[in-house]
């Protein structure tokens, strides 16, 4: 993602109740084209692209997306593919129209 020019940020998250340290959250300012990601990079089965909503007043409130690795327990927060800002890029490439 970095090599493709995607802006990535490391932010502090919630407090970990075990070690009493703040968790770190990696955020990538992009939407993921899952078909191209799978075709170009063949991620292992432990890596998943997941997207959804946390409904409040509407079923589509609070969109979220992330890449998760269950092997190393890491996450990259992404932009939900249906809720981008005007300049949000696709990774690795935009879907075919």
C-alpha positions in Angstrom: 0.0 0.0 0.0 2.8 2.4 0.9 4.5 1.7 -2.4 1.3 2.5 -4.2 1.2 5.9 -2.5 -1.6 5.1 -0.1 -1.5 7.5 2.9 -1.1 5.4 6.1 -1.2 6.6 9.7 -0.4 5.1 13.0 -2.8 6.2 15.8 -3.2 5.4 19.4 -6.4 3.5 20.2 -8.2 2.2 23.3 -6.4 1.1 26.4 -5.3 -2.5 26.7 -6.6 -4.0 30.0 -3.8 -6.6 30.2 -0.6 -4.5 29.8 -2.2 -1.1 30.5 -0.8 0.3 27.3 -2.7 2.0 24.5 -3.2 -0.1 21.4 -1.9 1.1 18.1 -4.2 1.4 15.1 -2.9 1.5 11.5 -5.2 3.4 9.2 -4.9 3.4 5.4 -6.8 6.1 3.4 -8.0 3.7 0.6 -10.8 1.4 -0.5 -9.9 -2.2 -1.3 -10.8 -3.9 -4.5 -10.9 -7.4 -3.0 -10.9 -9.2 -6.4 -7.7 -7.5 -7.5 -6.1 -7.8 -4.1 -6.7 -11.6 -4.2 -5.6 -11.9 -7.8 -2.4 -9.8 -7.5 -1.2 -10.7 -4.0 -2.7 -14.1 -3.2 -2.9 -13.4 0.6 -2.8 -16.4 2.9 -6.1 -17.7 4.4 -5.3 -15.8 7.7 -5.7 -12.4 5.9 -9.3 -11.3 5.3 -10.9 -8.1 4.0 -14.0 -7.4 6.1 -16.5 -4.5 5.7 -19.7 -3.7 7.4 -21.8 -1.1 9.3 -22.5 -0.3 13.0 -26.2 0.7 12.7 -27.6 3.5 14.8 -30.6 5.4 13.3 -30.1 3.7 9.9 -28.9 0.2 8.8 -26.0 1.8 6.9 -24.7 4.1 9.7 -21.0 4.1 10.7 -19.4 2.2 7.8 -16.2 0.4 8.5 -13.7 -1.8 6.6 -10.4 -3.4 7.5 -7.8 -6.0 6.6 -7.2 -8.5 9.4 -4.5 -11.1 9.9 -5.5 -13.8 12.4 -2.0 -15.2 12.5 -0.3 -12.1 13.9 -3.5 -10.4 15.3 -3.0 -7.2 13.3 -5.4 -4.9 11.6 -5.4 -2.1 9.0 -8.4 0.1 9.2 -9.7 1.1 5.7 -12.4 3.2 4.0 -15.6 1.4 3.4 -16.0 0.9 -0.4 -19.5 2.4 -0.4 -18.6 5.5 1.7 -15.4 7.1 0.2 -14.5 10.7 0.3 -14.1 12.3 -3.1 -10.4 11.7 -3.3 -10.2 8.2 -1.7 -8.1 5.9 -3.9 -8.7 2.2 -4.7 -6.0 -0.4 -3.8 -4.6 -2.1 -5.7 -6.7 -0.6 -8.5 -10.2 0.6 -9.2 -12.7 -2.1 -10.2 -13.6 -2.4 -13.9 -16.7 -0.3 -14.7 
